[in-house]
Amino acid sequence: MNKHNQDGAVNGVVISLVFAILLLIGALAFGGWAFNSRQDYKNNVDSKIAEAVAVAQKQQGSADAAKYTEAAKQPLATYTGPEAYGSLVISYPKTWSGYVDSTGTGQALVDGYFNPGTVPSATSQSSVFALRVQVINQPYAQVLQTFAAAAKNTQNPVSFSAYALPKLPKTVGIKAVGQITQQTTGTMVVLPLRSDTLEISTQGTQYQHDFDTYILPNFSFSP
């Protein structure tokens, strides 16, 4: 055998030996990890079971609380406004409170505030309401011009889409999402109501679910 073949054979043996050593190290490492994991489970099985049970109970408790919260809102309470301003029918969760000025002498012909629990101050600019309902003594086309101007302000973005209440599919208006007033973000539906304009809004996002689930589907008036 020449020197070249001898060197090749030696190199092959060395490579095989290194490979075998690496396999042995890997096997030992895996065995150690498996043994430690088994010992950890064996030594801490009771605490691990207790932790799993606690997590499951917490998740179940949250689910039960959410179900109770929704169930407590039923049956819906109802406000019916004067015929002169469209005979508004506003259905809202019975866990909410409401205040409505329908005298026609305020800033709006009908001016309603609704909120879970108690209604915040109607005069404070920091107050946020789950539901606001207003009948504005302005033609619908004039109110739309105000929203069209707001839409051009890139500092206060708002998006618009056509919208009709489920109970009044032939009365089509708009839904605005974003900066619905100079001070407030949220969602507002704007609809023509005879020679006036109806605005239905929720401020912020906290009560968007209630707005979409209870308020809009049950809202009606006499066009």
TACOR-V333981 format. One record per run of one state. SS is the DSSP state (alpha for helix, beta for strand, coil for the rest). FROM is the first residue (numbers start at 1). LEN is the number of residues. If there is no record, write none. Layout:
ss=[SS | SS]
from=[FROM | FROM]
len=[LEN | LEN]
This chain:
ss=[coil | alpha | coil | beta | coil | alpha | coil | beta | coil | beta | coil | beta | coil | beta | coil | alpha | coil | beta | coil | beta | coil | beta | coil | beta | coil | alpha | coil | beta | coil]
from=[1 | 3 | 73 | 77 | 81 | 83 | 86 | 89 | 93 | 96 | 102 | 110 | 117 | 131 | 137 | 140 | 152 | 158 | 165 | 172 | 180 | 185 | 194 | 196 | 204 | 208 | 219 | 220 | 221]
len=[2 | 70 | 4 | 4 | 2 | 3 | 3 | 4 | 3 | 6 | 8 | 7 | 14 | 6 | 3 | 12 | 6 | 7 | 7 | 8 | 5 | 9 | 2 | 8 | 4 | 11 | 1 | 1 | 3]
